[in-house]
Amino acid sequence: MVTPALDFDLLRTFAVFAAQLNFTRAAALLHLSQPAVHAQVARLGESLGVALYQRHGRALALTDDGRRVAAFARETSERTEAFVAALRGDEAPRPVCLCAGAGSYVHLLGETLRGWIAGSAAPTRLLTRDREGTLEAVRSGEAHLGVAPIEARRADLSAEVLGVIPQVLAMPAAHPLAGRRSVRLRDLDGVRLVAPSPDRPHRQALDAALAAGGTRAEVAVEANGWELALRFVELGVGAAVVSGFCRLPPGVVARPMPELPAKTYHLVRRRKGARRPEQEALRRALLAGCATWRR
């Protein structure tokens, strides 16, 4: 069997397309026409004999093979840049990319990242995605490291526990449930809630838990993201089930909800990805920072 020769220009084009999943945006970044980008991606897939992406309605998504090719393309580009820099005597640290959700950055990682950015010479790029977006960014090589709550280990990802975070009910200090040590699901019957939109995993899990307990809570307002949800709680709109790592605004208290499962936040990276010194340094900083947070 003859191994196909890889065209590095096609790999570069595909890496940009994989990050955008949009031919028009990728073409603008590459300063090429949209048909040219489409043709190059098609040529790469044909030369490798695999489908690199698929359509879901009007949206595009990478296939498993596409993720592997995208990760290889980005790693090849990084290794090439590092090799050329070394030949020229440029030993400057290479960029490192972290992906996480907005709540993780604000409440779990913020202080650690403040120290890392102030003390590290490595340029740092931060991506903000939800859980599935974070895992996708790591799988495709767009991010070197990711932080996300995952319930089960993934075969293609290495995962290290950052913290096991309980779910709590945040509410104004004057709320009728604020005087309790903990809150049961049945206590939410008739309570006005601030909750994410129905398409979000947190809302779906909450709805399922309430339905299983025969509890009817009223969604007073939909708010995606812990910060917005807590702002509505602070304004007195309702109570919100949030992560136990959230810093509460003035006048807001939180009580544990033992019937809801705690969420385990992991630091994830590709099992077969490169292990550059800058990535290892950021990984160690995040693990150490979360160990301090747990104490």
Secondary structure as a PSIPRED ss2 file (coil, helix, strand):
# PSIPRED VFORMAT (PSIPRED V4.0)

   1 M C   1.000  0.000  0.000
   2 V C   1.000  0.000  0.000
   3 T C   1.000  0.000  0.000
   4 P C   1.000  0.000  0.000
   5 A C   1.000  0.000  0.000
   6 L C   1.000  0.000  0.000
   7 D C   1.000  0.000  0.000
   8 F H   0.000  1.000  0.000
   9 D H   0.000  1.000  0.000
  10 L H   0.000  1.000  0.000
  11 L H   0.000  1.000  0.000
  12 R H   0.000  1.000  0.000
  13 T H   0.000  1.000  0.000
  14 F H   0.000  1.000  0.000
  15 A H   0.000  1.000  0.000
  16 V H   0.000  1.000  0.000
  17 F H   0.000  1.000  0.000
  18 A H   0.000  1.000  0.000
  19 A H   0.000  1.000  0.000
  20 Q H   0.000  1.000  0.000
  21 L C   1.000  0.000  0.000
  22 N C   1.000  0.000  0.000
  23 F H   0.000  1.000  0.000
  24 T H   0.000  1.000  0.000
  25 R H   0.000  1.000  0.000
  26 A H   0.000  1.000  0.000
  27 A H   0.000  1.000  0.000
  28 A H   0.000  1.000  0.000
  29 L H   0.000  1.000  0.000
  30 L H   0.000  1.000  0.000
  31 H C   1.000  0.000  0.000
  32 L C   1.000  0.000  0.000
  33 S C   1.000  0.000  0.000
  34 Q H   0.000  1.000  0.000
  35 P H   0.000  1.000  0.000
  36 A H   0.000  1.000  0.000
  37 V H   0.000  1.000  0.000
  38 H H   0.000  1.000  0.000
  39 A H   0.000  1.000  0.000
  40 Q H   0.000  1.000  0.000
  41 V H   0.000  1.000  0.000
  42 A H   0.000  1.000  0.000
  43 R H   0.000  1.000  0.000
  44 L H   0.000  1.000  0.000
  45 G H   0.000  1.000  0.000
  46 E H   0.000  1.000  0.000
  47 S H   0.000  1.000  0.000
  48 L H   0.000  1.000  0.000
  49 G C   1.000  0.000  0.000
  50 V C   1.000  0.000  0.000
  51 A C   1.000  0.000  0.000
  52 L C   1.000  0.000  0.000
  53 Y E   0.000  0.000  1.000
  54 Q E   0.000  0.000  1.000
  55 R E   0.000  0.000  1.000
  56 H E   0.000  0.000  1.000
  57 G C   1.000  0.000  0.000
  58 R C   1.000  0.000  0.000
  59 A E   0.000  0.000  1.000
  60 L E   0.000  0.000  1.000
  61 A E   0.000  0.000  1.000
  62 L E   0.000  0.000  1.000
  63 T C   1.000  0.000  0.000
  64 D H   0.000  1.000  0.000
  65 D H   0.000  1.000  0.000
  66 G H   0.000  1.000  0.000
  67 R H   0.000  1.000  0.000
  68 R H   0.000  1.000  0.000
  69 V H   0.000  1.000  0.000
  70 A H   0.000  1.000  0.000
  71 A H   0.000  1.000  0.000
  72 F H   0.000  1.000  0.000
  73 A H   0.000  1.000  0.000
  74 R H   0.000  1.000  0.000
  75 E H   0.000  1.000  0.000
  76 T H   0.000  1.000  0.000
  77 S H   0.000  1.000  0.000
  78 E H   0.000  1.000  0.000
  79 R H   0.000  1.000  0.000
  80 T H   0.000  1.000  0.000
  81 E H   0.000  1.000  0.000
  82 A H   0.000  1.000  0.000
  83 F H   0.000  1.000  0.000
  84 V H   0.000  1.000  0.000
  85 A H   0.000  1.000  0.000
  86 A H   0.000  1.000  0.000
  87 L H   0.000  1.000  0.000
  88 R C   1.000  0.000  0.000
  89 G C   1.000  0.000  0.000
  90 D C   1.000  0.000  0.000
  91 E C   1.000  0.000  0.000
  92 A C   1.000  0.000  0.000
  93 P C   1.000  0.000  0.000
  94 R C   1.000  0.000  0.000
  95 P C   1.000  0.000  0.000
  96 V E   0.000  0.000  1.000
  97 C E   0.000  0.000  1.000
  98 L E   0.000  0.000  1.000
  99 C E   0.000  0.000  1.000
 100 A E   0.000  0.000  1.000
 101 G C   1.000  0.000  0.000
 102 A H   0.000  1.000  0.000
 103 G H   0.000  1.000  0.000
 104 S H   0.000  1.000  0.000
 105 Y H   0.000  1.000  0.000
 106 V H   0.000  1.000  0.000
 107 H H   0.000  1.000  0.000
 108 L H   0.000  1.000  0.000
 109 L H   0.000  1.000  0.000
 110 G H   0.000  1.000  0.000
 111 E H   0.000  1.000  0.000
 112 T H   0.000  1.000  0.000
 113 L H   0.000  1.000  0.000
 114 R H   0.000  1.000  0.000
 115 G H   0.000  1.000  0.000
 116 W H   0.000  1.000  0.000
 117 I H   0.000  1.000  0.000
 118 A H   0.000  1.000  0.000
 119 G H   0.000  1.000  0.000
 120 S C   1.000  0.000  0.000
 121 A C   1.000  0.000  0.000
 122 A C   1.000  0.000  0.000
 123 P C   1.000  0.000  0.000
 124 T E   0.000  0.000  1.000
 125 R E   0.000  0.000  1.000
 126 L E   0.000  0.000  1.000
 127 L E   0.000  0.000  1.000
 128 T E   0.000  0.000  1.000
 129 R C   1.000  0.000  0.000
 130 D C   1.000  0.000  0.000
 131 R H   0.000  1.000  0.000
 132 E H   0.000  1.000  0.000
 133 G H   0.000  1.000  0.000
 134 T H   0.000  1.000  0.000
 135 L H   0.000  1.000  0.000
 136 E H   0.000  1.000  0.000
 137 A H   0.000  1.000  0.000
 138 V H   0.000  1.000  0.000
 139 R H   0.000  1.000  0.000
 140 S C   1.000  0.000  0.000
 141 G C   1.000  0.000  0.000
 142 E C   1.000  0.000  0.000
 143 A C   1.000  0.000  0.000
 144 H C   1.000  0.000  0.000
 145 L E   0.000  0.000  1.000
 146 G E   0.000  0.000  1.000
 147 V E   0.000  0.000  1.000
 148 A E   0.000  0.000  1.000
 149 P E   0.000  0.000  1.000
 150 I C   1.000  0.000  0.000
 151 E C   1.000  0.000  0.000
 152 A C   1.000  0.000  0.000
 153 R C   1.000  0.000  0.000
 154 R C   1.000  0.000  0.000
 155 A C   1.000  0.000  0.000
 156 D C   1.000  0.000  0.000
 157 L E   0.000  0.000  1.000
 158 S E   0.000  0.000  1.000
 159 A E   0.000  0.000  1.000
 160 E E   0.000  0.000  1.000
 161 V E   0.000  0.000  1.000
 162 L E   0.000  0.000  1.000
 163 G E   0.000  0.000  1.000
 164 V E   0.000  0.000  1.000
 165 I E   0.000  0.000  1.000
 166 P C   1.000  0.000  0.000
 167 Q E   0.000  0.000  1.000
 168 V E   0.000  0.000  1.000
 169 L E   0.000  0.000  1.000
 170 A E   0.000  0.000  1.000
 171 M E   0.000  0.000  1.000
 172 P E   0.000  0.000  1.000
 173 A C   1.000  0.000  0.000
 174 A C   1.000  0.000  0.000
 175 H C   1.000  0.000  0.000
 176 P C   1.000  0.000  0.000
 177 L C   1.000  0.000  0.000
 178 A C   1.000  0.000  0.000
 179 G C   1.000  0.000  0.000
 180 R C   1.000  0.000  0.000
 181 R C   1.000  0.000  0.000
 182 S C   1.000  0.000  0.000
 183 V C   1.000  0.000  0.000
 184 R C   1.000  0.000  0.000
 185 L H   0.000  1.000  0.000
 186 R H   0.000  1.000  0.000
 187 D H   0.000  1.000  0.000
 188 L H   0.000  1.000  0.000
 189 D C   1.000  0.000  0.000
 190 G C   1.000  0.000  0.000
 191 V C   1.000  0.000  0.000
 192 R E   0.000  0.000  1.000
 193 L E   0.000  0.000  1.000
 194 V E   0.000  0.000  1.000
 195 A E   0.000  0.000  1.000
 196 P C   1.000  0.000  0.000
 197 S C   1.000  0.000  0.000
 198 P C   1.000  0.000  0.000
 199 D C   1.000  0.000  0.000
 200 R C   1.000  0.000  0.000
 201 P H   0.000  1.000  0.000
 202 H H   0.000  1.000  0.000
 203 R H   0.000  1.000  0.000
 204 Q H   0.000  1.000  0.000
 205 A H   0.000  1.000  0.000
 206 L H   0.000  1.000  0.000
 207 D H   0.000  1.000  0.000
 208 A H   0.000  1.000  0.000
 209 A H   0.000  1.000  0.000
 210 L H   0.000  1.000  0.000
 211 A H   0.000  1.000  0.000
 212 A H   0.000  1.000  0.000
 213 G C   1.000  0.000  0.000
 214 G C   1.000  0.000  0.000
 215 T C   1.000  0.000  0.000
 216 R C   1.000  0.000  0.000
 217 A C   1.000  0.000  0.000
 218 E E   0.000  0.000  1.000
 219 V E   0.000  0.000  1.000
 220 A E   0.000  0.000  1.000
 221 V E   0.000  0.000  1.000
 222 E E   0.000  0.000  1.000
 223 A C   1.000  0.000  0.000
 224 N C   1.000  0.000  0.000
 225 G C   1.000  0.000  0.000
 226 W H   0.000  1.000  0.000
 227 E H   0.000  1.000  0.000
 228 L H   0.000  1.000  0.000
 229 A H   0.000  1.000  0.000
 230 L H   0.000  1.000  0.000
 231 R H   0.000  1.000  0.000
 232 F H   0.000  1.000  0.000
 233 V H   0.000  1.000  0.000
 234 E H   0.000  1.000  0.000
 235 L C   1.000  0.000  0.000
 236 G C   1.000  0.000  0.000
 237 V C   1.000  0.000  0.000
 238 G C   1.000  0.000  0.000
 239 A E   0.000  0.000  1.000
 240 A E   0.000  0.000  1.000
 241 V E   0.000  0.000  1.000
 242 V E   0.000  0.000  1.000
 243 S E   0.000  0.000  1.000
 244 G C   1.000  0.000  0.000
 245 F C   1.000  0.000  0.000
 246 C C   1.000  0.000  0.000
 247 R C   1.000  0.000  0.000
 248 L C   1.000  0.000  0.000
 249 P C   1.000  0.000  0.000
 250 P C   1.000  0.000  0.000
 251 G C   1.000  0.000  0.000
 252 V E   0.000  0.000  1.000
 253 V E   0.000  0.000  1.000
 254 A E   0.000  0.000  1.000
 255 R E   0.000  0.000  1.000
 256 P E   0.000  0.000  1.000
 257 M C   1.000  0.000  0.000
 258 P C   1.000  0.000  0.000
 259 E C   1.000  0.000  0.000
 260 L C   1.000  0.000  0.000
 261 P C   1.000  0.000  0.000
 262 A C   1.000  0.000  0.000
 263 K E   0.000  0.000  1.000
 264 T E   0.000  0.000  1.000
 265 Y E   0.000  0.000  1.000
 266 H E   0.000  0.000  1.000
 267 L E   0.000  0.000  1.000
 268 V E   0.000  0.000  1.000
 269 R E   0.000  0.000  1.000
 270 R E   0.000  0.000  1.000
 271 R C   1.000  0.000  0.000
 272 K C   1.000  0.000  0.000
 273 G C   1.000  0.000  0.000
 274 A C   1.000  0.000  0.000
 275 R C   1.000  0.000  0.000
 276 R C   1.000  0.000  0.000
 277 P H   0.000  1.000  0.000
 278 E H   0.000  1.000  0.000
 279 Q H   0.000  1.000  0.000
 280 E H   0.000  1.000  0.000
 281 A H   0.000  1.000  0.000
 282 L H   0.000  1.000  0.000
 283 R H   0.000  1.000  0.000
 284 R H   0.000  1.000  0.000
 285 A H   0.000  1.000  0.000
 286 L H   0.000  1.000  0.000
 287 L H   0.000  1.000  0.000
 288 A H   0.000  1.000  0.000
 289 G H   0.000  1.000  0.000
 290 C H   0.000  1.000  0.000
 291 A H   0.000  1.000  0.000
 292 T H   0.000  1.000  0.000
 293 W H   0.000  1.000  0.000
 294 R H   0.000  1.000  0.000
 295 R C   1.000  0.000  0.000
